Amino acid sequence: MDLTIRQATANDAEAVAPLIINAIGDIAAHMTAETEPDAIVQKIEAMIRGKNTRHSHRFTWVAEMDGTVAGALVLYHGSAARELDQYLIDLLKTEGHERTIEPEAHLDEWYIDTVSVNPACQGQKIGTQLLSYADQLVRQAGGGKLSLNVDVDKTNAIRLYERLGFAITEPWTIIGEPFHHMVKIVD
């Protein structure tokens, strides 16, 4: 397995959008103000191609295996979230949709918004490698808190994150659903 991880480009939108949607579930419909699957995909692709939302290629890394996008990581600093989300809120407003976008991280944390592996590539530790890459990115930025939110019912994911050094720090709610906020310190 020859896996490389690189910064995403706008050209990765078509391959990365389904991975993001798979990871964030109903949040994708809320963030796009769409209900039809094709429309959700198109808007997430536009976000990836753009520069001003949390799912922009600027905050996305892809894992490639044999020329195929095998996984994706979306990582940004919590201090950037308000500006990124406000851009999306304002954009949706121009389309006639009133939305609030809840913060998913504290202002002093790096936040893993998405880690997703292509179903055809699962079982090869790609997700773990993407999470390790997030550690590396935070370390290169001087270290600090690295956080993520996980659905309270995803016990296997919680165990994986705990093995990787994350600890549940508090309950979190996203679009009315319960999550665990998990944090680790990266030196």
Backbone as JSON Lines, residues from 0, in Angstrom:
{"i":0,"aa":"M","n":[0.85,-1.18,0.0],"ca":[0.0,0.0,0.0],"c":[0.89,1.23,0.0]}
{"i":1,"aa":"D","n":[0.8,2.03,-1.04],"ca":[1.55,3.26,-1.15],"c":[0.6,4.42,-0.91]}
{"i":2,"aa":"L","n":[0.57,4.92,0.33],"ca":[-0.36,5.97,0.71],"c":[0.4,7.28,0.86]}
{"i":3,"aa":"T","n":[-0.13,8.34,0.24],"ca":[0.43,9.67,0.43],"c":[-0.7,10.58,0.89]}
{"i":4,"aa":"I","n":[-0.35,11.55,1.72],"ca":[-1.31,12.53,2.19],"c":[-0.83,13.89,1.71]}
{"i":5,"aa":"R","n":[-1.76,14.63,1.12],"ca":[-1.41,15.94,0.55],"c":[-2.56,16.91,0.78]}
{"i":6,"aa":"Q","n":[-2.22,18.19,0.65],"ca":[-3.24,19.24,0.71],"c":[-4.2,19.05,-0.46]}
{"i":7,"aa":"A","n":[-5.48,19.18,-0.19],"ca":[-6.47,19.07,-1.26],"c":[-6.37,20.29,-2.18]}
{"i":8,"aa":"T","n":[-6.89,20.12,-3.37],"ca":[-7.04,21.24,-4.3],"c":[-8.52,21.34,-4.66]}
{"i":9,"aa":"A","n":[-8.87,22.41,-5.32],"ca":[-10.25,22.58,-5.77],"c":[-10.67,21.42,-6.68]}
{"i":10,"aa":"N","n":[-9.71,20.86,-7.41],"ca":[-10.01,19.75,-8.33],"c":[-10.38,18.45,-7.61]}
{"i":11,"aa":"D","n":[-10.17,18.38,-6.3],"ca":[-10.51,17.18,-5.53],"c":[-11.97,17.17,-5.09]}
{"i":12,"aa":"A","n":[-12.71,18.22,-5.36],"ca":[-14.05,18.38,-4.82],"c":[-14.96,17.18,-5.1]}
{"i":13,"aa":"E","n":[-14.94,16.69,-6.32],"ca":[-15.84,15.6,-6.68],"c":[-15.55,14.32,-5.9]}
{"i":14,"aa":"A","n":[-14.28,14.04,-5.63],"ca":[-13.9,12.84,-4.89],"c":[-14.08,13.02,-3.38]}
{"i":15,"aa":"V","n":[-13.88,14.24,-2.88],"ca":[-13.9,14.48,-1.44],"c":[-15.31,14.71,-0.91]}
{"i":16,"aa":"A","n":[-16.18,15.34,-1.68],"ca":[-17.53,15.67,-1.2],"c":[-18.28,14.46,-0.63]}
{"i":17,"aa":"P","n":[-18.32,13.32,-1.32],"ca":[-19.03,12.18,-0.75],"c":[-18.42,11.69,0.57]}
{"i":18,"aa":"L","n":[-17.11,11.84,0.72],"ca":[-16.47,11.43,1.96],"c":[-16.9,12.34,3.11]}
{"i":19,"aa":"I","n":[-16.94,13.64,2.85],"ca":[-17.38,14.58,3.88],"c":[-18.84,14.31,4.24]}
{"i":20,"aa":"I","n":[-19.67,14.14,3.25],"ca":[-21.1,13.89,3.5],"c":[-21.28,12.6,4.3]}
{"i":21,"aa":"N","n":[-20.52,11.57,3.96],"ca":[-20.61,10.32,4.69],"c":[-20.24,10.51,6.16]}
{"i":22,"aa":"A","n":[-19.26,11.36,6.42],"ca":[-18.8,11.57,7.79],"c":[-19.73,12.47,8.6]}
{"i":23,"aa":"I","n":[-20.26,13.52,7.98],"ca":[-21.04,14.48,8.78],"c":[-22.55,14.23,8.72]}
{"i":24,"aa":"G","n":[-23.0,13.34,7.87],"ca":[-24.4,12.94,7.85],"c":[-25.37,14.09,7.68]}
{"i":25,"aa":"D","n":[-26.35,14.18,8.61],"ca":[-27.41,15.19,8.53],"c":[-26.89,16.62,8.61]}
{"i":26,"aa":"I","n":[-25.71,16.79,9.14],"ca":[-25.13,18.14,9.22],"c":[-24.95,18.71,7.81]}
{"i":27,"aa":"A","n":[-24.68,17.84,6.84],"ca":[-24.5,18.3,5.45],"c":[-25.77,18.94,4.93]}
{"i":28,"aa":"A","n":[-26.91,18.33,5.2],"ca":[-28.18,18.91,4.76],"c":[-28.44,20.25,5.45]}
{"i":29,"aa":"H","n":[-28.12,20.32,6.73],"ca":[-28.32,21.57,7.47],"c":[-27.42,22.68,6.92]}
{"i":30,"aa":"M","n":[-26.16,22.35,6.68],"ca":[-25.2,23.35,6.22],"c":[-25.45,23.81,4.79]}
{"i":31,"aa":"T","n":[-26.1,22.99,4.0],"ca":[-26.35,23.36,2.6],"c":[-27.78,23.87,2.38]}
{"i":32,"aa":"A","n":[-28.66,23.67,3.38],"ca":[-30.07,24.03,3.26],"c":[-30.71,23.28,2.09]}
{"i":33,"aa":"E","n":[-30.25,22.07,1.86],"ca":[-30.78,21.24,0.77],"c":[-31.3,19.92,1.35]}
{"i":34,"aa":"T","n":[-32.23,19.31,0.63],"ca":[-32.76,18.01,1.05],"c":[-32.47,16.91,0.03]}
{"i":35,"aa":"E","n":[-32.29,17.3,-1.22],"ca":[-32.02,16.32,-2.27],"c":[-30.54,15.94,-2.26]}
{"i":36,"aa":"P","n":[-30.23,14.65,-2.28],"ca":[-28.83,14.22,-2.22],"c":[-27.93,14.86,-3.28]}
{"i":37,"aa":"D","n":[-28.39,14.97,-4.51],"ca":[-27.56,15.58,-5.56],"c":[-27.26,17.04,-5.27]}
{"i":38,"aa":"A","n":[-28.26,17.76,-4.75],"ca":[-28.06,19.17,-4.43],"c":[-27.08,19.34,-3.25]}
{"i":39,"aa":"I","n":[-27.16,18.43,-2.28],"ca":[-26.22,18.47,-1.16],"c":[-24.8,18.27,-1.67]}
{"i":40,"aa":"V","n":[-24.62,17.27,-2.53],"ca":[-23.3,16.99,-3.09],"c":[-22.77,18.21,-3.84]}
{"i":41,"aa":"Q","n":[-23.61,18.82,-4.68],"ca":[-23.16,19.98,-5.46],"c":[-22.72,21.13,-4.56]}
{"i":42,"aa":"K","n":[-23.45,21.37,-3.48],"ca":[-23.09,22.48,-2.59],"c":[-21.82,22.15,-1.79]}
{"i":43,"aa":"I","n":[-21.66,20.92,-1.36],"ca":[-20.44,20.55,-0.64],"c":[-19.25,20.66,-1.6]}
{"i":44,"aa":"E","n":[-19.42,20.21,-2.84],"ca":[-18.35,20.37,-3.84],"c":[-17.98,21.85,-3.99]}
{"i":45,"aa":"A","n":[-18.98,22.72,-4.05],"ca":[-18.72,24.16,-4.18],"c":[-17.96,24.69,-2.96]}
{"i":46,"aa":"M","n":[-18.3,24.19,-1.78],"ca":[-17.58,24.59,-0.57],"c":[-16.11,24.17,-0.65]}
{"i":47,"aa":"I","n":[-15.87,22.96,-1.12],"ca":[-14.49,22.45,-1.24],"c":[-13.72,23.3,-2.25]}
{"i":48,"aa":"R","n":[-14.34,23.62,-3.37],"ca":[-13.67,24.44,-4.39],"c":[-13.4,25.86,-3.9]}
{"i":49,"aa":"G","n":[-14.27,26.35,-3.03],"ca":[-14.14,27.71,-2.53],"c":[-13.06,27.84,-1.47]}
{"i":50,"aa":"K","n":[-12.94,29.06,-0.95],"ca":[-11.88,29.34,0.02],"c":[-12.41,29.77,1.37]}
{"i":51,"aa":"N","n":[-13.72,29.95,1.51],"ca":[-14.22,30.66,2.68],"c":[-15.12,29.86,3.61]}
{"i":52,"aa":"T","n":[-15.18,28.54,3.47],"ca":[-15.97,27.74,4.41],"c":[-15.06,26.7,5.06]}
{"i":53,"aa":"R","n":[-15.55,26.1,6.12],"ca":[-14.75,25.13,6.85],"c":[-14.39,23.92,6.01]}
{"i":54,"aa":"H","n":[-15.12,23.65,4.94],"ca":[-14.83,22.49,4.1],"c":[-14.02,22.85,2.85]}
{"i":55,"aa":"S","n":[-13.49,24.04,2.82],"ca":[-12.65,24.47,1.71],"c":[-11.44,23.55,1.56]}
{"i":56,"aa":"H","n":[-10.94,23.48,0.34],"ca":[-9.71,22.72,0.09],"c":[-8.55,23.26,0.92]}
{"i":57,"aa":"R","n":[-8.64,24.5,1.36],"ca":[-7.59,25.1,2.19],"c":[-7.45,24.39,3.53]}
{"i":58,"aa":"F","n":[-8.53,23.75,4.0],"ca":[-8.54,23.08,5.3],"c":[-8.69,21.56,5.15]}
{"i":59,"aa":"T","n":[-8.48,21.07,3.94],"ca":[-8.72,19.66,3.63],"c":[-7.44,19.01,3.11]}
{"i":60,"aa":"W","n":[-7.21,17.8,3.56],"ca":[-6.09,16.97,3.09],"c":[-6.67,15.67,2.6]}
{"i":61,"aa":"V","n":[-6.08,15.13,1.56],"ca":[-6.54,13.86,1.02],"c":[-5.44,12.8,1.14]}
{"i":62,"aa":"A","n":[-5.89,11.6,1.42],"ca":[-5.01,10.44,1.4],"c":[-5.22,9.78,0.05]}
{"i":63,"aa":"E","n":[-4.13,9.61,-0.68],"ca":[-4.2,8.97,-2.0],"c":[-3.5,7.63,-1.96]}
{"i":64,"aa":"M","n":[-4.12,6.67,-2.61],"ca":[-3.53,5.35,-2.74],"c":[-3.68,4.93,-4.19]}
{"i":65,"aa":"D","n":[-2.55,4.73,-4.84],"ca":[-2.56,4.33,-6.25],"c":[-3.39,5.28,-7.11]}
{"i":66,"aa":"G","n":[-3.26,6.59,-6.85],"ca":[-3.94,7.59,-7.64],"c":[-5.4,7.8,-7.31]}
{"i":67,"aa":"T","n":[-5.92,7.1,-6.3],"ca":[-7.32,7.21,-5.91],"c":[-7.41,7.91,-4.56]}
{"i":68,"aa":"V","n":[-8.4,8.78,-4.41],"ca":[-8.63,9.41,-3.11],"c":[-9.2,8.35,-2.18]}
{"i":69,"aa":"A","n":[-8.38,7.98,-1.2],"ca":[-8.75,6.92,-0.27],"c":[-9.36,7.46,1.02]}
{"i":70,"aa":"G","n":[-9.15,8.74,1.3],"ca":[-9.68,9.32,2.52],"c":[-9.5,10.81,2.53]}
{"i":71,"aa":"A","n":[-10.15,11.46,3.49],"ca":[-10.06,12.91,3.6],"c":[-10.04,13.32,5.07]}
{"i":72,"aa":"L","n":[-9.34,14.41,5.31],"ca":[-9.24,15.03,6.62],"c":[-9.56,16.51,6.46]}
{"i":73,"aa":"V","n":[-10.47,17.03,7.29],"ca":[-10.74,18.46,7.32],"c":[-10.34,18.95,8.71]}
{"i":74,"aa":"L","n":[-9.42,19.91,8.76],"ca":[-8.85,20.41,10.0],"c":[-8.71,21.92,9.93]}
{"i":75,"aa":"Y","n":[-9.2,22.61,10.93],"ca":[-9.04,24.06,11.01],"c":[-8.94,24.46,12.47]}
{"i":76,"aa":"H","n":[-8.5,25.68,12.71],"ca":[-8.4,26.17,14.08],"c":[-9.74,26.74,14.51]}
{"i":77,"aa":"G","n":[-10.11,26.47,15.76],"ca":[-11.38,26.95,16.29],"c":[-11.54,28.46,16.2]}
{"i":78,"aa":"S","n":[-10.43,29.18,16.25],"ca":[-10.51,30.64,16.16],"c":[-10.95,31.11,14.77]}
{"i":79,"aa":"A","n":[-10.85,30.26,13.77],"ca":[-11.28,30.61,12.41],"c":[-12.73,30.25,12.15]}
{"i":80,"aa":"A","n":[-13.32,29.45,13.02],"ca":[-14.65,28.9,12.76],"c":[-15.72,29.98,12.59]}
{"i":81,"aa":"R","n":[-15.71,30.96,13.45],"ca":[-16.76,31.98,13.39],"c":[-16.79,32.67,12.03]}
{"i":82,"aa":"E","n":[-15.62,33.06,11.54],"ca":[-15.54,33.73,10.24],"c":[-15.95,32.79,9.11]}
{"i":83,"aa":"L","n":[-15.49,31.55,9.16],"ca":[-15.84,30.58,8.11],"c":[-17.33,30.3,8.1]}
{"i":84,"aa":"D","n":[-17.9,30.13,9.28],"ca":[-19.33,29.84,9.36],"c":[-20.18,31.05,8.99]}
{"i":85,"aa":"Q","n":[-19.72,32.26,9.33],"ca":[-20.48,33.45,8.99],"c":[-20.55,33.62,7.47]}
{"i":86,"aa":"Y","n":[-19.48,33.3,6.78],"ca":[-19.49,33.35,5.32],"c":[-20.6,32.45,4.79]}
{"i":87,"aa":"L","n":[-20.68,31.22,5.32],"ca":[-21.7,30.28,4.86],"c":[-23.11,30.77,5.23]}
{"i":88,"aa":"I","n":[-23.27,31.28,6.44],"ca":[-24.57,31.81,6.87],"c":[-25.01,32.93,5.93]}
{"i":89,"aa":"D","n":[-24.1,33.83,5.61],"ca":[-24.44,34.95,4.71],"c":[-24.76,34.46,3.31]}
{"i":90,"aa":"L","n":[-24.01,33.47,2.84],"ca":[-24.27,32.9,1.52],"c":[-25.66,32.26,1.47]}
{"i":91,"aa":"L","n":[-25.99,31.48,2.47],"ca":[-27.31,30.84,2.51],"c":[-28.43,31.88,2.59]}
{"i":92,"aa":"K","n":[-28.17,32.97,3.29],"ca":[-29.16,34.03,3.41],"c":[-29.47,34.63,2.04]}
{"i":93,"aa":"T","n":[-28.44,34.78,1.18],"ca":[-28.68,35.32,-0.16],"c":[-29.55,34.37,-0.98]}
{"i":94,"aa":"E","n":[-29.58,33.1,-0.59],"ca":[-30.41,32.1,-1.28],"c":[-31.78,31.96,-0.62]}
{"i":95,"aa":"G","n":[-32.02,32.77,0.42],"ca":[-33.33,32.74,1.08],"c":[-33.43,31.78,2.25]}
{"i":96,"aa":"H","n":[-32.3,31.31,2.76],"ca":[-32.31,30.36,3.87],"c":[-31.71,30.99,5.12]}
{"i":97,"aa":"E","n":[-32.46,30.91,6.2],"ca":[-31.94,31.37,7.5],"c":[-31.35,30.16,8.21]}
{"i":98,"aa":"R","n":[-30.08,30.23,8.53],"ca":[-29.41,29.12,9.21],"c":[-28.52,29.66,10.31]}
{"i":99,"aa":"T","n":[-28.41,28.88,11.35],"ca":[-27.34,29.11,12.32],"c":[-26.4,27.92,12.17]}
{"i":100,"aa":"I","n":[-25.15,28.17,12.3],"ca":[-24.15,27.12,12.25],"c":[-23.5,27.11,13.63]}
{"i":101,"aa":"E","n":[-23.69,26.02,14.34],"ca":[-23.18,25.94,15.7],"c":[-21.67,25.73,15.7]}
{"i":102,"aa":"P","n":[-20.97,26.38,16.62],"ca":[-19.53,26.11,16.72],"c":[-19.32,24.65,17.14]}
{"i":103,"aa":"E","n":[-18.28,24.05,16.6],"ca":[-17.99,22.66,16.91],"c":[-16.7,22.5,17.71]}
{"i":104,"aa":"A","n":[-16.06,23.63,18.01],"ca":[-14.81,23.59,18.77],"c":[-14.67,24.87,19.57]}
{"i":105,"aa":"H","n":[-13.82,24.81,20.58],"ca":[-13.48,26.0,21.34],"c":[-12.47,26.83,20.54]}
{"i":106,"aa":"L","n":[-12.37,28.1,20.88],"ca":[-11.52,29.02,20.14],"c":[-10.03,28.69,20.25]}
{"i":107,"aa":"D","n":[-9.64,27.93,21.28],"ca":[-8.22,27.62,21.5],"c":[-7.83,26.22,21.03]}
{"i":108,"aa":"E","n":[-8.64,25.62,20.18],"ca":[-8.4,24.24,19.73],"c":[-8.25,24.16,18.22]}
{"i":109,"aa":"W","n":[-7.44,23.22,17.79],"ca":[-7.48,22.76,16.41],"c":[-8.62,21.76,16.36]}
{"i":110,"aa":"Y","n":[-9.39,21.79,15.3],"ca":[-10.58,20.94,15.25],"c":[-10.57,20.04,14.02]}
{"i":111,"aa":"I","n":[-10.71,18.76,14.28],"ca":[-10.87,17.78,13.2],"c":[-12.37,17.73,12.89]}
{"i":112,"aa":"D","n":[-12.75,18.38,11.83],"ca":[-14.14,18.42,11.41],"c":[-14.54,17.09,10.78]}
{"i":113,"aa":"T","n":[-13.65,16.54,10.0],"ca":[-13.97,15.33,9.24],"c":[-12.75,14.44,9.11]}
{"i":114,"aa":"V","n":[-12.95,13.16,9.36],"ca":[-12.02,12.12,8.94],"c":[-12.91,11.07,8.3]}
{"i":115,"aa":"S","n":[-12.66,10.79,7.05],"ca":[-13.51,9.83,6.34],"c":[-12.66,9.02,5.37]}
{"i":116,"aa":"V","n":[-12.98,7.73,5.3],"ca":[-12.25,6.82,4.42],"c":[-13.21,6.28,3.37]}
{"i":117,"aa":"N","n":[-12.74,6.27,2.13],"ca":[-13.49,5.69,1.03],"c":[-13.86,4.25,1.41]}
{"i":118,"aa":"P","n":[-15.14,3.87,1.32],"ca":[-15.55,2.52,1.7],"c":[-14.73,1.41,1.02]}
{"i":119,"aa":"A","n":[-14.29,1.66,-0.22],"ca":[-13.49,0.65,-0.94],"c":[-12.09,0.5,-0.34]}
{"i":120,"aa":"C","n":[-11.69,1.42,0.53],"ca":[-10.33,1.41,1.09],"c":[-10.31,1.17,2.59]}
{"i":121,"aa":"Q","n":[-11.45,0.88,3.17],"ca":[-11.5,0.71,4.62],"c":[-10.75,-0.54,5.06]}
{"i":122,"aa":"G","n":[-10.36,-0.53,6.33],"ca":[-9.65,-1.67,6.91],"c":[-8.15,-1.62,6.68]}
{"i":123,"aa":"Q","n":[-7.65,-0.5,6.18],"ca":[-6.22,-0.39,5.89],"c":[-5.53,0.68,6.74]}
{"i":124,"aa":"K","n":[-6.2,1.08,7.83],"ca":[-5.65,2.05,8.78],"c":[-5.45,3.45,8.18]}
{"i":125,"aa":"I","n":[-6.2,3.76,7.12],"ca":[-6.09,5.07,6.49],"c":[-6.61,6.16,7.42]}
{"i":126,"aa":"G","n":[-7.72,5.9,8.11],"ca":[-8.25,6.86,9.06],"c":[-7.25,7.17,10.16]}
{"i":127,"aa":"T","n":[-6.6,6.14,10.67],"ca":[-5.59,6.33,11.71],"c":[-4.42,7.16,11.19]}
{"i":128,"aa":"Q","n":[-4.02,6.92,9.94],"ca":[-2.94,7.7,9.36],"c":[-3.35,9.17,9.16]}
{"i":129,"aa":"L","n":[-4.59,9.4,8.8],"ca":[-5.07,10.78,8.66],"c":[-5.09,11.48,10.03]}
{"i":130,"aa":"L","n":[-5.5,10.76,11.07],"ca":[-5.49,11.34,12.41],"c":[-4.06,11.64,12.87]}
{"i":131,"aa":"S","n":[-3.13,10.77,12.54],"ca":[-1.72,11.02,12.86],"c":[-1.21,12.23,12.1]}
{"i":132,"aa":"Y","n":[-1.68,12.38,10.87],"ca":[-1.29,13.54,10.07],"c":[-1.81,14.83,10.71]}
{"i":133,"aa":"A","n":[-3.03,14.77,11.27],"ca":[-3.56,15.94,11.98],"c":[-2.65,16.31,13.14]}
{"i":134,"aa":"D","n":[-2.16,15.3,13.88],"ca":[-1.19,15.55,14.96],"c":[0.02,16.28,14.4]}
{"i":135,"aa":"Q","n":[0.53,15.79,13.28],"ca":[1.72,16.37,12.67],"c":[1.47,17.84,12.27]}
{"i":136,"aa":"L","n":[0.32,18.12,11.7],"ca":[0.0,19.5,11.3],"c":[-0.07,20.42,12.52]}
{"i":137,"aa":"V","n":[-0.68,19.95,13.59],"ca":[-0.78,20.75,14.81],"c":[0.61,20.95,15.41]}
{"i":138,"aa":"R","n":[1.41,19.92,15.41],"ca":[2.79,20.01,15.92],"c":[3.58,21.06,15.12]}
{"i":139,"aa":"Q","n":[3.44,21.02,13.79],"ca":[4.14,21.99,12.94],"c":[3.68,23.42,13.21]}
{"i":140,"aa":"A","n":[2.45,23.57,13.67],"ca":[1.9,24.9,13.97],"c":[2.24,25.33,15.4]}
{"i":141,"aa":"G","n":[3.02,24.54,16.1],"ca":[3.43,24.91,17.46],"c":[2.75,24.12,18.55]}
{"i":142,"aa":"G","n":[1.91,23.16,18.19],"ca":[1.25,22.33,19.18],"c":[0.0,22.97,19.73]}
{"i":143,"aa":"G","n":[-0.64,22.25,20.64],"ca":[-1.86,22.75,21.27],"c":[-2.9,21.66,21.39]}
{"i":144,"aa":"K","n":[-4.11,22.1,21.63],"ca":[-5.22,21.17,21.77],"c":[-5.71,20.75,20.39]}
{"i":145,"aa":"L","n":[-6.01,19.48,20.25],"ca":[-6.6,18.92,19.04],"c":[-7.91,18.28,19.45]}
{"i":146,"aa":"S","n":[-9.0,18.66,18.81],"ca":[-10.3,18.17,19.24],"c":[-11.1,17.59,18.08]}
{"i":147,"aa":"L","n":[-12.13,16.87,18.45],"ca":[-13.1,16.33,17.5],"c":[-14.38,16.07,18.26]}
{"i":148,"aa":"N","n":[-15.45,15.89,17.53],"ca":[-16.73,15.5,18.12],"c":[-17.12,14.16,17.52]}
{"i":149,"aa":"V","n":[-17.64,13.3,18.37],"ca":[-18.04,11.98,17.91],"c":[-19.43,11.68,18.45]}
{"i":150,"aa":"D","n":[-20.27,11.13,17.6],"ca":[-21.62,10.73,17.98],"c":[-21.53,9.8,19.18]}
{"i":151,"aa":"V","n":[-22.36,10.04,20.2],"ca":[-22.28,9.25,21.43],"c":[-22.53,7.76,21.2]}
{"i":152,"aa":"D","n":[-23.18,7.4,20.11],"ca":[-23.48,6.0,19.83],"c":[-22.36,5.28,19.07]}
{"i":153,"aa":"K","n":[-21.35,5.98,18.62],"ca":[-20.28,5.37,17.83],"c":[-19.17,4.86,18.75]}
{"i":154,"aa":"T","n":[-19.45,3.77,19.44],"ca":[-18.53,3.25,20.47],"c":[-17.19,2.8,19.87]}
{"i":155,"aa":"N","n":[-17.19,2.23,18.68],"ca":[-15.92,1.81,18.07],"c":[-15.04,3.03,17.76]}
{"i":156,"aa":"A","n":[-15.65,4.08,17.26],"ca":[-14.9,5.3,16.98],"c":[-14.36,5.91,18.27]}
{"i":157,"aa":"I","n":[-15.17,5.92,19.3],"ca":[-14.74,6.47,20.59],"c":[-13.52,5.7,21.1]}
{"i":158,"aa":"R","n":[-13.58,4.36,21.03],"ca":[-12.44,3.54,21.48],"c":[-11.19,3.85,20.65]}
{"i":159,"aa":"L","n":[-11.34,3.99,19.34],"ca":[-10.2,4.33,18.49],"c":[-9.6,5.67,18.92]}
{"i":160,"aa":"Y","n":[-10.43,6.67,19.08],"ca":[-9.93,7.99,19.47],"c":[-9.24,7.95,20.82]}
{"i":161,"aa":"E","n":[-9.8,7.18,21.75],"ca":[-9.15,7.05,23.06],"c":[-7.79,6.38,22.93]}
{"i":162,"aa":"R","n":[-7.68,5.35,22.1],"ca":[-6.38,4.69,21.87],"c":[-5.37,5.67,21.28]}
{"i":163,"aa":"L","n":[-5.85,6.65,20.52],"ca":[-4.97,7.63,19.91],"c":[-4.7,8.83,20.81]}
{"i":164,"aa":"G","n":[-5.17,8.77,22.05],"ca":[-4.85,9.81,23.03],"c":[-5.92,10.85,23.3]}
{"i":165,"aa":"F","n":[-7.07,10.74,22.64],"ca":[-8.15,11.68,22.9],"c":[-8.91,11.25,24.16]}
{"i":166,"aa":"A","n":[-9.44,12.23,24.87],"ca":[-10.28,11.96,26.04],"c":[-11.57,12.77,25.92]}
{"i":167,"aa":"I","n":[-12.65,12.17,26.35],"ca":[-13.93,12.9,26.36],"c":[-13.82,14.0,27.41]}
{"i":168,"aa":"T","n":[-14.1,15.23,27.0],"ca":[-13.99,16.36,27.92],"c":[-15.34,16.97,28.28]}
{"i":169,"aa":"E","n":[-16.33,16.81,27.4],"ca":[-17.63,17.41,27.68],"c":[-18.65,16.95,26.65]}
{"i":170,"aa":"P","n":[-19.93,17.08,27.01],"ca":[-20.97,16.81,26.01],"c":[-21.04,17.98,25.03]}
{"i":171,"aa":"W","n":[-21.48,17.68,23.81],"ca":[-21.61,18.71,22.78],"c":[-22.88,18.41,22.01]}
{"i":172,"aa":"T","n":[-23.52,19.42,21.48],"ca":[-24.73,19.23,20.69],"c":[-24.53,19.89,19.34]}
{"i":173,"aa":"I","n":[-24.83,19.14,18.28],"ca":[-24.76,19.67,16.92],"c":[-26.09,19.33,16.25]}
{"i":174,"aa":"I","n":[-26.75,20.33,15.74],"ca":[-28.1,20.25,15.16],"c":[-29.03,19.38,16.02]}
{"i":175,"aa":"G","n":[-28.95,19.59,17.32],"ca":[-29.84,18.92,18.26],"c":[-29.45,17.5,18.63]}
{"i":176,"aa":"E","n":[-28.35,17.01,18.09],"ca":[-27.92,15.63,18.36],"c":[-26.75,15.61,19.35]}
{"i":177,"aa":"P","n":[-26.71,14.59,20.22],"ca":[-25.65,14.53,21.24],"c":[-24.34,13.95,20.7]}
{"i":178,"aa":"F","n":[-23.26,14.61,21.06],"ca":[-21.91,14.19,20.71],"c":[-21.04,14.24,21.95]}
{"i":179,"aa":"H","n":[-19.91,13.55,21.89],"ca":[-18.85,13.72,22.87],"c":[-17.81,14.63,22.24]}
{"i":180,"aa":"H","n":[-17.38,15.63,23.0],"ca":[-16.24,16.46,22.57],"c":[-15.0,15.78,23.15]}
{"i":181,"aa":"M","n":[-14.05,15.48,22.27],"ca":[-12.85,14.78,22.7],"c":[-11.63,15.64,22.36]}
{"i":182,"aa":"V","n":[-10.67,15.65,23.26],"ca":[-9.5,16.51,23.11],"c":[-8.24,15.73,23.47]}
{"i":183,"aa":"K","n":[-7.16,16.06,22.78],"ca":[-5.83,15.59,23.16],"c":[-4.88,16.77,23.04]}
{"i":184,"aa":"I","n":[-3.79,16.7,23.78],"ca":[-2.77,17.74,23.71],"c":[-1.66,17.23,22.8]}
{"i":185,"aa":"V","n":[-1.31,18.06,21.82],"ca":[-0.22,17.74,20.9],"c":[0.93,18.69,21.22]}
{"i":186,"aa":"D","n":[2.07,18.12,21.61],"ca":[3.25,18.94,21.97],"c":[4.04,19.28,20.75]}
